[in-house]
Amino acid sequence: MPLQASDLIDLETYPISEPGPRRDAILKTVRGDLEAKGCAVLKGFLRPEGVGAAVADKGHRSYSRTNPYFTKDDPSLPEADPRRRFYDRSNAFVPADNFAPTGALRTIFDSEGFDDFIRDCLGEPKDRFFRYADPLADVIVNTATEGNGFPWHFDTNNFTVTLALQNADEGGAFEYAPMIRTSTDEHFEDVAEVLDGTSTRVISLALQPGDLQLFKGRYSLHRVAPLKGPTPRYVAIFSYVDAPGMVGSVERTQQLYGRTLPIHHARAKKRSDALID
């Protein structure tokens, strides 16, 4: 029998598709957390059975040095500029085209009311809330093992929704500096303070398997703290943006997934903002 949303999501605690007082109370709490801290976590959103069904361990593993913007080095800039700060990155992404329409992750993503619930949580209007159109990246699984994992970076997509599936033995906290840049100002000095470890804006979260996290990563610098031990960290990522048809840049897509598709090249110059990444 095909998987049902109720097999995976704790719909009793989180009635995402049922209007009423309980759903309204959840929305109020989430919106308050997003306003105050730039991030919200719904503990135990996924049932234990859902956690096990959604874990995946095959993807493009890459070892590289990246800056927070996934761009190449520019020797014309000062050495202290964030665009010249490069860090080891060692992790893997299982791209979206690996997941069957009837599999766990697609069942969660396509469940009744899921998109509307996320949009309501974020308080976004319908005309500025869309699924990421990237066929490699609308829903993915990030896997990271011992080492630096995923250093400080910004997301291409405005709205990132993650499901924690498995933690490493040690480390792996989610750390972020909320809304540190805007659509018109990169605020390089503030970013440099985070990279230097002197910023007072960084928040650290310890997520547990089954937790749903809502995060606006386009403007908030963030990382996964270094991991220790043989157990890998698994996180599923569902992505939303504020304009239709948005996909990743050619350079960043190649870095993350080891390949690109024609759509990445066709839409390379059709971004909705002027931010670096």
C-alpha positions in Angstrom: 0.0 0.0 0.0 1.4 3.5 -0.9 2.6 5.7 1.9 0.1 8.1 3.4 0.9 11.5 5.0 -0.6 10.2 8.3 2.1 7.4 8.2 4.8 10.0 8.3 3.5 13.2 9.8 2.1 13.6 13.4 -1.1 15.0 12.1 -2.8 14.8 15.5 -0.3 17.3 17.0 0.1 19.3 13.8 -3.3 19.4 11.9 -1.7 21.2 8.9 -4.7 20.9 6.6 -7.5 21.4 9.1 -8.5 25.0 9.8 -9.3 25.7 13.4 -8.0 26.8 16.8 -5.2 24.2 17.1 -3.8 25.1 13.7 -4.1 28.8 14.5 -2.3 28.4 17.7 0.6 26.7 15.9 0.8 29.4 13.4 0.9 32.1 16.1 3.8 30.4 17.8 5.7 29.8 14.7 5.3 33.4 13.4 6.3 34.7 16.8 9.5 32.7 16.7 10.3 33.7 13.2 9.8 37.4 14.1 11.9 37.2 17.3 14.6 34.7 16.2 14.5 34.3 12.5 13.8 30.6 12.8 11.0 28.3 14.1 11.1 24.6 15.1 8.1 22.3 15.3 9.3 19.5 17.6 8.4 16.0 16.6 6.6 17.0 13.4 7.6 13.7 11.8 6.5 10.4 13.4 9.3 7.9 14.3 8.2 5.8 11.4 8.5 8.8 9.1 12.0 9.5 10.2 13.1 6.0 9.3 11.3 6.0 6.0 12.8 9.3 4.9 16.5 8.6 5.6 18.6 8.3 2.4 22.3 7.7 1.9 23.3 8.2 -1.7 24.3 11.4 -3.3 27.0 13.5 -4.8 29.8 13.9 -2.3 32.2 16.7 -2.7 35.3 18.0 -1.0 36.1 21.6 -1.7 36.9 25.0 -0.3 34.0 27.5 -0.6 33.3 31.0 0.6 29.8 32.0 2.0 28.7 33.0 -1.5 30.0 29.9 -3.5 31.9 32.3 -5.8 35.5 32.2 -7.0 38.3 34.0 -5.3 38.7 37.7 -6.4 42.3 38.8 -5.7 41.3 42.4 -6.3 39.5 42.4 -2.9 41.2 42.8 0.5 42.1 39.5 2.1 39.8 40.1 5.0 36.7 40.5 2.7 34.2 37.7 3.3 34.3 36.9 -0.4 37.9 35.9 0.1 37.3 33.7 3.2 37.3 30.0 2.0 36.6 27.0 4.2 36.8 23.3 3.7 33.4 21.7 2.9 32.8 18.0 3.0 29.2 16.7 2.6 26.8 15.2 0.1 23.5 16.0 -1.3 21.0 13.5 -2.6 19.3 15.4 -5.5 15.6 15.7 -5.9 15.4 13.5 -9.0 16.5 10.5 -6.8 13.1 10.5 -4.9 10.1 8.6 -6.3 6.8 10.4 -6.4 5.4 7.7 -4.0 8.4 7.8 -1.6 8.5 9.2 1.9 9.9 12.7 1.1 7.6 13.3 -1.9 4.7 12.0 0.2 5.5 14.6 2.9 6.1 17.4 0.4 2.9 16.7 -1.6 0.7 16.0 1.4 -2.6 17.9 1.6 -2.1 21.3 3.0 1.7 21.1 3.4 2.5 24.1 1.1 -0.3 26.2 2.5 0.7 25.4 6.1 4.3 26.4 5.4 3.2 29.6 3.6 0.8 30.5 6.5 3.6 29.9 9.0 5.9 32.2 7.1 3.1 34.8 6.6 3.8 35.0 2.9 1.3 36.1 0.3 0.3 33.6 -2.4 1.8 35.7 -5.1 5.3 35.6 -3.5 5.5 32.0 -2.4 6.5 29.3 -4.8 8.2 25.9 -4.7 11.8 26.0 -5.8 11.6 25.1 -9.5 15.0 23.5 -9.6 14.5 19.8 -10.6 17.6 18.9 -8.7 16.9 20.8 -5.5 13.3 21.3 -4.6 13.5 18.5 -2.1 16.9 17.0 -1.2 18.7 15.2 1.6 21.9 16.6 3.0 24.3 14.1 4.5 27.4 15.0 6.4 30.0 13.0 8.2 32.9 13.8 10.6 34.6 17.0 9.6 33.6 20.5 8.7 30.3 19.5 7.1 28.7 22.7 5.7 30.6 25.9 6.7 29.1 29.4 6.7 26.9 30.2 3.7 23.8 31.8 2.4 21.0 30.0 0.6 19.9 30.7 -2.9 16.2 30.2 -2.0 14.4 32.5 0.4 12.5 29.9 2.4 14.1 26.7 3.5 12.1 24.0 5.4 14.2 21.2 6.9 13.4 17.9 8.6 16.0 16.5 10.9 16.4 12.8 10.2 19.5 11.7 12.0 22.2 13.4 14.2 25.9 12.8 14.3 27.5 11.4 17.4 28.8 14.9 18.4 28.6 18.4 17.0 26.3 19.3 14.1 24.4 22.2 15.8 22.6 24.6 13.4 24.1 28.0 13.8 22.9 31.2 12.2 23.0 35.0 12.2 19.4 36.0 11.3 18.7 38.6 8.5 22.3 39.7 8.4 22.0 41.0 4.8 19.2 42.5 2.7 18.2 42.3 -1.0 20.2 45.5 -1.6 23.0 45.4 0.9 25.4 42.5 1.5 26.6 44.0 4.9 30.1 42.5 4.4 31.4 43.9 7.7 28.7 42.1 9.7 29.4 38.9 7.8 33.1 39.2 8.5 32.3 39.4 12.3 30.5 36.1 12.1 33.4 34.5 10.2 35.8 35.9 12.8 33.8 34.5 15.7 33.2 38.0 17.2 29.6 38.5 16.3 26.9 38.6 19.0 24.2 37.8 16.5 24.8 34.0 16.1 22.1 31.6 17.4 22.7 27.9 17.9 20.0 25.2 17.7 20.3 21.5 18.5 17.6 19.8 16.4 16.3 16.2 17.0 15.2 13.6 14.4 11.6 14.4 13.4 11.9 18.2 14.0 10.6 20.5 11.3 12.6 23.8 11.0 11.5 26.9 9.1 14.3 29.2 8.2 14.8 32.2 5.9 18.3 31.3 4.7 18.6 33.7 1.8 19.4 36.6 4.1 20.7 34.7 7.2 24.3 33.5 7.2 24.3 29.9 8.6 26.3 26.7 9.0 26.3 23.2 10.5 28.9 23.1 13.2 31.7 20.6 12.7 30.8 16.9 13.3 32.5 14.1 15.2 32.0 10.4 15.2 31.2 7.8 12.5 27.4 8.4 12.5 26.4 10.7 9.6 24.0 13.6 10.0 20.9 13.5 7.7 18.6 16.4 7.0 15.8 16.6 4.4 15.4 20.1 2.8 12.2 21.4 1.2 12.8 24.7 -0.6 10.5 27.7 -1.4 11.2 31.0 -3.1 9.4 34.3 -3.7 9.4 34.2 -7.5 8.3 31.5 -9.9 10.7 29.5 -12.0 13.8 30.1 -9.8 16.7 27.6 -10.0 20.2 27.5 -8.8 23.2 29.1 -10.5 25.2 27.0 -12.9 28.4 27.2 -10.7 26.7 26.4 -7.4 24.6 23.6 -8.9 27.8 22.0 -10.3 29.5 22.3 -6.9 26.6 20.8 -4.9 25.3 18.1 -7.2 28.2 17.4 -9.6 26.1 18.1 -12.6 23.8 20.7 -14.2 20.7 20.5 -16.4 19.7 22.6 -19.4 17.3 24.6 -17.2 20.2 25.9 -15.1 21.9 27.4 -18.1 18.7 28.7 -19.7 17.7 30.6 -16.6 21.2 31.8 -15.5 20.5 35.4 -16.2 16.9 35.5 -15.0 17.4 35.9 -11.2 14.9 38.0 -9.3 17.6 39.8 -7.2 21.2 41.1 -7.5 22.7 39.2 -4.6 26.0 37.4 -5.3 24.9 33.8 -5.0 
